[in-house]
Amino acid sequence: MDSENLYNVAKNMRRDILTMIHEAKSGHPGGSLSAVEIVAYLYFREMNIDSPTDENRDRFVLSKGHGAPVLYSALMEKGFISKELIGTLRKINSKLQGHPDMRKLPGVEASTGSLGQGLAIANGMALAFKLDKKKNRVFVLLGDGEIQEGMVWEAAMLASHYHLGNVTAVIDHNGLQIDGRNSDVMTVEPIDRKWESFGWHVLKANGNDFYSLEKAFEKRKSVVDKPAVIIAETTKGKGCSFMEGKASWHGKAPNDEEYLCAMNELGGNING
Amino acid sequence: MAKATREAYGEALKKLAGCNPNVVVLDADLSGSTKTAEFRKVCPERFFNVGIAEQDLIGTAAGMAIAGKIPFASSFAMFAAGRAFEIIRNTVAYPKLNVKIAATHAGLTVGEDGASHQAIEDISLMRSIPNMTVINPADSIEAEQAVLKAAEYVGPVYIRLGRMAVDNVYDESYKFEWGKGVELRKGADVTIIATGIMVQESLKASETLSEEGISVRVINIHTIKPIDKDIIIKAAKETKAIVTAEEHSVIGGLGSAVLEVLSDVYPVPVKRIGVQDTFGESGKPKELLEKYCLTEKYIADACRKAI
């Protein structure tokens, strides 16, 4: 897929994320929007995935499970799930649970939502693939606030100990978490040196820029015997001017007016 | 012959190494004690030490299960069920992953290590999680078969194992039946429903009571969840009084499970032998069982009172 189409995918994903959350009247727009380019790049450029059931597909684990809408929007763009589900997010009897449920929705590789657990799940998958001499790669997206969870570092140790070259973590580094800036709540810096010291190959990218992401993912391929982490600088609420850079948009839905405003910014009317 | 259920776990894993290529074993730096080292000796390529990191132990096992493996993850019950509870709940049980948590050193009979290492809440914790099966074998023969059956069953299983060597309740002819209680002794006046190492104590109590002319039925509940309701209700109807016995808190364990079954269907007097809402302490296993009222003597007393 060329870059122009990636931009279109990203735009559609943003519109779907906002529509889902607006319809649900709750959810997490900030951290869903910040990760759009990362998830779009993975599903449409980086990962080997043509079907959600193909045994040889690469796997994506959304460790920051509250970003569920960004995953759902990618699965819709891929055609793995129906766009008709868009109005069901967080509603009773829905496949689109508030946090991803692998048993309810095809394409969700792991049930997540409780922070800090996705990297361990990804490692387990990667260990199994290595054991079976399979080529599947595993990608996992973590929030920057999420790495405050101690279990992340248990898993970080394991991935380097077992030389999991088939694991790539991406950190959605938007600098914000529910209670405010990471630096005010609990310092996570220096993120790069922390991962380096745990034996990881560390790369940096602008996580809202496809060219920058491409460079990082391509460089990652040169290291085969180590897990790699891409620290992706992003803007929380990216693409929606009144949400950008605001922690207050971590976990609330736009009202009707805000929704219309956001959809206008993302081009065209609400119907597309 | 006296043998710890954890020893039987190690032997079962060795068998699984040979017959089931999908079985993988994970441990958190306790492989000598949990006996997963037995598996490592014969199948090092499918053994994974995660270090002292029980949350990661369970999370990694979950990922391996998603990728098609049958992981057995082991640590002491305190750290497997306790420290990793939320990972078991959200990442293993919620998506019903095929992870087997074999937790050793459960209960007071950990002994000298003391209260910090004596899990007396693990059955309660594991039993409350949807999708979870909870098994507490009475001896090494039952433990080995339970482990082998757990590998065949698809879904999360918690297997509770002990440190201390225990006398055999069964002989080699025993056939473990998933989810089925076992009537070990017929009786008409009172039923002792026991699990784990308390099964042996209950059998001893029933002999003492028999000499006094009290006819005691003894049932072993190895599968605490899903529990065999029929055998419990039948016992309540036929013997009119029940005593439960477990090396676990009286809050939330086997006793509670029996009460839940009976209160819905056929309430009868139930006395619960177990740890009475207190922590343990250091000491020899037998001393601890005596101090915390978990021996045949206390079970027999409870039976006399229950009738």
Chai-1 contact restraints between the chains, C-beta under 6 A:
chainA,res_idxA,chainB,res_idxB,connection_type,confidence,min_distance_angstrom,max_distance_angstrom,comment,restraint_id
A,M102,B,P95,contact,1.0,0.0,6.0,A-B,restraint_1
A,R103,B,P95,contact,1.0,0.0,6.0,A-B,restraint_2
A,S111,B,Y94,contact,1.0,0.0,6.0,A-B,restraint_3
A,S111,B,P95,contact,1.0,0.0,6.0,A-B,restraint_4
A,S114,B,N90,contact,1.0,0.0,6.0,A-B,restraint_5
A,Q117,B,G59,contact,1.0,0.0,6.0,A-B,restraint_6
A,Q117,B,I87,contact,1.0,0.0,6.0,A-B,restraint_7
A,Q117,B,T91,contact,1.0,0.0,6.0,A-B,restraint_8
A,A120,B,D56,contact,1.0,0.0,6.0,A-B,restraint_9
A,A120,B,G59,contact,1.0,0.0,6.0,A-B,restraint_10
A,A120,B,T60,contact,1.0,0.0,6.0,A-B,restraint_11
A,I121,B,G59,contact,1.0,0.0,6.0,A-B,restraint_12
A,I121,B,A62,contact,1.0,0.0,6.0,A-B,restraint_13
A,I121,B,G63,contact,1.0,0.0,6.0,A-B,restraint_14
A,N123,B,T60,contact,1.0,0.0,6.0,A-B,restraint_15
A,N123,B,G63,contact,1.0,0.0,6.0,A-B,restraint_16
A,G124,B,T60,contact,1.0,0.0,6.0,A-B,restraint_17
A,G124,B,A62,contact,1.0,0.0,6.0,A-B,restraint_18
A,G124,B,G63,contact,1.0,0.0,6.0,A-B,restraint_19
A,G124,B,M64,contact,1.0,0.0,6.0,A-B,restraint_20
A,M125,B,G63,contact,1.0,0.0,6.0,A-B,restraint_21
A,M125,B,I66,contact,1.0,0.0,6.0,A-B,restraint_22
A,M125,B,A67,contact,1.0,0.0,6.0,A-B,restraint_23
A,A128,B,M64,contact,1.0,0.0,6.0,A-B,restraint_24
A,A128,B,A67,contact,1.0,0.0,6.0,A-B,restraint_25
A,A128,B,K69,contact,1.0,0.0,6.0,A-B,restraint_26
A,M151,B,Q55,contact,1.0,0.0,6.0,A-B,restraint_27
A,E154,B,A53,contact,1.0,0.0,6.0,A-B,restraint_28
A,E154,B,D56,contact,1.0,0.0,6.0,A-B,restraint_29
A,A155,B,D56,contact,1.0,0.0,6.0,A-B,restraint_30
A,L158,B,V50,contact,1.0,0.0,6.0,A-B,restraint_31
A,L158,B,D56,contact,1.0,0.0,6.0,A-B,restraint_32
